[in-house]
Amino acid sequence: MLKRLFSYILVLFCFCACEEYKTEPITNWTQLSDFPGAARASATSFVSGNKAYICLGRTNSRDGFLKDLWEYDSETGIWTRKADFPGAARVKAVGGVIGEKAYVGLGAIGAYDLSKQYSDFWEYDIQSDTWTQKASFPGEGKNDLFCAVVDGCLYTTEGFTNTRFVPDTYKYDPASDTWTRLADCPEYYGCTAGFSLGSCFYVGSGFRGRNIDEFYRYQTQTGKWSRIADLPEGRILSKGMAINGKGYIACGRFWNGALDGGRLLSDIVEYDPSENTWTKRGDFPGGARQNVVAFSINGKGYIMTGEDDEERKSDVWMFEP
């Protein structure tokens, strides 16, 4: 009797501990023409209207840093080389569009074992194809930050100082060219991903001694953080985007340091804020990889570049959820 009761309790515990996630694979993927610039990983992107812009990144696993800027016209499929980023070549810079201007900066040379990090911040005039330097970032962590644009301001959080992860959260207001420190994220991780929906931005996943599946929401109107539903699987080096009121996290790596089963990931997961639920949307057909570029234009998602364990990529894919 006791043995039977113990078995029942064990089964019940395992059932309750394993959260169920819906699975609805994306079926309408289209491979587009390859990116014409150098194949790269850890690049920065931003979107203005029907056009996307890709800049910076690296061509090798630890070097080959870039400063070129490319424009993609989603209506014609044409890529055009634009004015180079005027700061130093780098990886993992932040980027976003406010009005007719884009803002790019921060980042670093190399990965976590290298010390050169940047606090410079630049405004790109999309119409005139010119760059202007703006107020430098005042925060301590300058590498691998998450960023989002909400209601005319750019927000950053979860940086890396070259020695530790920090939860510092800042708002940049282009109208006054000023940075304001906000409430810290409740946790501090590296290699995070996220997206913005309405007046909120969402950030999570990442690394701090283990793969992180936790996710948080920041409400810009109230200045409050709150925890939302966990990701189906913890990961690092993923990328997020928003499409039609839902958030998406793509690819990345299940870290294998002290854990078993380390591997690159190819899956796409979708977050519905109205239900606070994640749905597994199948796999990216370009194959498992990390440090991709991901963005959306007019209800369509785009995933491109990135790297696997052997090479940097230049392929470009589009999907409709």
N, C-alpha and C positions, 0 to 999 in steps of 0.2 A: 504493500500500500504506500509506504513512504517513498519507495523508489519510483512508483508511478506518479505520485504527487510531485516529486522533484522534477521528473521529466516534463510534466505539464507546465510547471513554473518556468523551466528553462526555455521551452518552446514559446511561451507567452512573452517572456522577456525579449527573446530574439525578434519576435514579431513586432513588438512595440518599439524596439530600438532601431529598427530599419524603416525609415520613412519611405513611403511610396511616392513615386514621381510618375506623372503621365509621360507617355512617349508618343510623339507625333512627328515622324521624320519629315524634313523638308525634301521635296521631290523635284522642284524646278530650279536646278542649278544650271548656269551657263558659263562656260569658260570663254573669256574674252581674249583679245590680243595681249601679248605679254607687255609688261612695263618696259619702256625703251631705255631707261637709265640702267645703271649698274645694279645687278641683283644685290639685295641688301636685307638686313634685319635691324630691328630696333629703330625704325624710322618714325617720323612724326607726320601726321596728316591733319588737315582741316578742310571744311566744306563750305562753299559759298554758292547758294543757288543751285544750278545744275552742274557745277564744277567742283572737283576735288583737287586738293594740292598735296603733294608728297615731297618731303624734304629730309635731309640729314640721314643718319643711319651709318652702318658699317658694312664692308664687303667681305670681311673675314671674321673669324670667331673672336678675335681680340684686337684687330686693328683695321686699317683701310677706312678711316673715318671720312664722312662725306659732308658737303655743304650745299649741294645742288638742290634746286626747287623745280618741280614739274607740275604742270596743270593738266588735268584730265577733264575733257568735255564729255559728259555722259550722253549727250544727245547725238554727237557725231562719232564718238569713240576715239577722238584724236588726242594725242599727248603733245604738249608744247613745253619746251624748256623755258624757264623764266629766270629772273635775276637771282643769283646765288644768295644764300643767307650770308649776311656780312660778318657775323661773329665767327668764332672758331668752329671747325667741324666737330661733330659730337653725336652721341646717341641718347635716346630716351629723353628728349626735350619735350616740354609741354607745348600745346598748340590749340588755338580756337579762334573762331570768327565772331566779331561783334560789329554789326552793321556792315560797312564796306571795307573794314580793316580786319586783318588777321594778326594774332599775337603769338610769338614763338620765343622760347628761351629756356634757360636752366639746362639741365642735363649734365653729361660728363663725357670724358674720354675713357673708354674702357669699361670693364665690369667692376665688381665690388673690390677687387684687389688693387685697383689703381686709384690714385688720389686726386686727379685733376677734375674738379667740379666747377660748374659755372652758375653765376647768379644773374648774368646779363639778360635783358628782356627787350624784344624788338617788335615794332609795329610794321606790318606789311600792308601797303596800300595796293589793293587788288587791281584797281583801275589804272594806276600809273606804273605799276610794277616796280615800286621803290620801297626801300626799308628805312626806318627811323628808330634810333635807340630810345628806349623809354626808361622809367625808373627801375632800378635793379630789384630783384627779389630779396627781401630782408630775412627770410627764414634760414634756419640752420641746415635742414636737409634739402639738397638741391638736385639730387639724382633720383630718377625713377619715380617721380611723383605722379599721382592720378590728377587729372584736371578735367573740368567741365565748364561750359558756359551756360549761365542761367540768368535771364532777365537783364541782359546787358552788362554782366560782370563775369570775370573768369575766376574760378575757384580752384585751389590746389590743396592736396592733403597727402599724408602718408609718404614722406620723403626718406632719403637715406643720406647720412652724413659722411660716409666712408668708414665709419666705425660702428654705427648703430642706426636703427630705424626710429623715426620720430613721428608722432601723430599730429604734428602742427598743421593747422588748417588756415588758409589765407584767402582773402578776396582781393582781386585787382579791379579797380574801377577806372576805365579808360577816360572817363569824363574829367577826372581830377588827376590822373596818372599817379594813383596812390595804392599802396598795399595795406590791408587791415587784417590783423590777426583775429581769428574767430575761435570758438570753442574747439578744443582738440577732439579728434576722433576717439571714441572710447577705447580702441585698441590700436596697437602699432604693428604693422607688418611691412614686408617688402614685396616687390613684384606684384602689386595689386592690379585690379582691373575694375571697370565700372562704366556707368552711363548716366545721362540725365533724362528725367521725365518731368515735364511741367515745371514747377518751382522747386523741385528736389533733385539732388544727385545721389547716386548709389555707388558704393565702393566696397570691395571685399576680395575674397580669395587671397592668394599670396603665401608668404613664408615667414615663419619665426620658429625655427627649430623643427617644424613639421609643416605639412600641407594644410593650409587654412581653408575651411569651407564657410566661415562666417561672413555675413554681409550686413552693411549698415546703410541707413538713409539719413541724409542731412536735409532738413527743411530750411531753405534760405530765408523764408519769411519770418520764421520764429527763432532761427538759430539753434534748433534742437537736433540732437542725434538720437536715433532709435535703431535697435536691431531688428532685422527682418528675417525671413526664412533663409535657412542655410542652403548653399549650393548643393547639387546632387553629389559632387565630388570635389574635394580640395585640389588646388592647383596653383602654379605660379606662371608668370610670363604669358598670361592670356591677354586678350584684348576685348573691349566691349563696344557696343553701339546701341542706339535706340531706333526702333522702326515702328511707326503707327501706334505709339503709346505703350510699347513693350520694350524691355531691355534684353540684350543678347550678350552672352559671353562665349568666346570662340577660342578653341585650341589651347595651347599652353603645354605645361609639363607637370606630371606627378613626380615631385622631387624624390630622389632615391638615396639621399645621403645615408641616414641611419635607418631608413625604412626599406621594406622589401617591395619589389614590383615597380621600381622607378621606370617611367616611360613617357614619351611624347604623347600628346593627346590630339585627337581630331574632332572631338564632339562639339556640338553647338547646344547651348541651353538657353531657354527663354524665360524671362521673368514677367509675370502679370501683376502689376501693382494693385489692381482691384481685388484680387483674390490672395495676394501675398503667396504665390506659388510659383515653382519652377517646373518647366516641361522640357524633357529631353527631345531635341529636334533633329536627332540623327547625327551624321558625320559630314565633315567638310570633305568633298571629293578630291581636293588637292593633296590630301594626305596629312598625317600628323606633323605638327610643327609648332614652334614657339616664336614670340616676338614678331607677330604679323602686323600688318596695317589693316584696320577695319573701320568702315564708315558707312553711312547710308545716304541715299539721295532719292527723294520722291518715292518713298515706300519700298525701295530695294536696298538690300545689303550688299556690300562689297568686301571681299577678303583677298589680300594680295601680299606678296613678298614673304618675309619671315625666313626661318631656317629649320632644317632638321639637324641631325648630329653630324652631317657631312658637308652641307653646302648651303649657301644663301639662295633665295628663290626670287624669280621675277614673274611668276604666273599671276593672273588676275581672274577672279571668279565673282559672279553675281548670283544672288538668289532673291526670291520673293517668298516671304513667310506664308 
